Amino acid sequence: MARVSARRRPERERVLLPVRQNCPGCGGHMQLRYENRRHLVMLPGAVRLRLKIRRCEHAGCPRFHVPYRPEAECALALPQQEFGLDVIALVGVLRHREHGSVPEIHAALRGRGVEIAERSVTNLLDRYDELLATNLTDTRRLRRVLKGQRGVILALDGLQPDVGHEVLWVVRDCLSGEVLLARSLLSATAEDLAPLLREVAGAVGVPVLGVVSDGQTSIRRAVERALPGVPHQLCQFHFLREAAHPIFEADRHAKVRLKAEVRGVRPIERALEGRDDPVAEVARGYCAAVRSAITDDGRPPLAASGLRLKARLEAVADSLDRVAEKGAARRRSRGSAS
Ligand SMILES: [Zn+2]
């Protein structure tokens, strides 16, 4: 069945920056030069990517004006793909582990809120199979990928669509953007990952200039073991996402509970309808303040919207306390005067 409705505009936006600033060709600084935009459908929802692109501007450099894209981009999606790698990984698991048919996989994805047409599922299955068939012994392909490059910068990422499922490990070259190797593994220890890196380093035929990853301990150990002395850079985006995940979850939970506590705003607003006396005006102002606090969504991981909501609701409550105190004081002074 084809998709009937137009795809909704993604509500989430992510800005990705290349971690590396020095040109792999000449070592000089690469300026941020322009921005590419990309819409992706991922398991947590649709996302709008704003990709900051660097470029070397030193005349004579072998990478003069060759774009350098954010390393994290290829951890999210393959080139020219509308769906995230996490969706592709899940499609692969549903097919090869759970032996789901295309309609079953389609239903499972729709059930998780992924807007996808059935024929796209077939397409993603092909992408998954192609990905795992990526072969390091295909020298023609490697030569094409590494044409004119003096080295590779490896990015290693593990995608696990669900806890307990196998992890789809993808090794890419950040300079060409090409996938060099992909494997589906049940575990992800340094012992499992080091051979993947060794295999890649042995096949590319050019030096490994560096590795970029989210800095998981197992990946760090694997890099130390397989590629001793090769600089390993943590991708801030991944690192932050990993580090912020538990906080983000706790914050989201807190926000839900806070919202539940201020559900009483609506009845108050209704009771005030048709009144335009000063008291009603003030009460309406407070209701508006509470409403605006509820809809003030921060952008994780840098802004904790639950904490912000708490601060704003506390400001409203403090203000109400002050009003109540003033009212009480006035009543007291009126009482003593009479
Ligand atoms: Zn350069």
Boltz pocket constraint, residues with backbone or C-beta under 6 A from the ligand:
constraints:
  - pocket:
      binder: B
      contacts: [[A, 23], [A, 24], [A, 25], [A, 26], [A, 27], [A, 28], [A, 56], [A, 57], [A, 58], [A, 61], [A, 62], [A, 63], [A, 64]]
      max_distance: 6.0
